[in-house]
Amino acid sequence: MFRNNPTHPLLHDHQLTGRKQELRSFSITGDIRVVYHNISSKTVILLDIGSHAQVY
């Protein structure tokens, strides 16, 4: 879903704040998140995956 439509509402994609403000995150399930960095409009680097507590 993220690859086809990174802004799909079910992903709950959002910009992070604080020391991770240059990163974004989206949800895979209720508590599993992926933290990533946008390199360009078609390229991202997936940095971390885990529960909310693990990645934040």
Residue pairs with C-beta under 8 A, 6 or more apart in sequence:
1 8
1 10
1 11
2 8
2 11
2 26
2 34
6 13
6 26
6 44
7 13
10 27
11 26
11 27
12 26
12 27
13 24
13 25
13 26
14 24
14 25
14 26
15 21
15 23
15 24
16 22
16 23
16 24
16 25
16 35
16 56
20 35
20 56
22 37
23 35
23 36
23 37
23 47
24 35
24 36
24 37
24 38
25 33
25 34
25 35
25 36
25 55
26 33
26 34
26 36
27 33
27 34
28 34
28 49
31 51
31 52
32 49
32 50
32 51
33 48
33 49
33 50
33 51
33 52
33 55
33 56
34 46
34 48
34 49
34 55
35 46
35 47
35 48
35 49
35 55
36 44
36 45
36 46
36 47
37 44
37 45
37 47
38 44
39 45
48 54
48 55
49 55
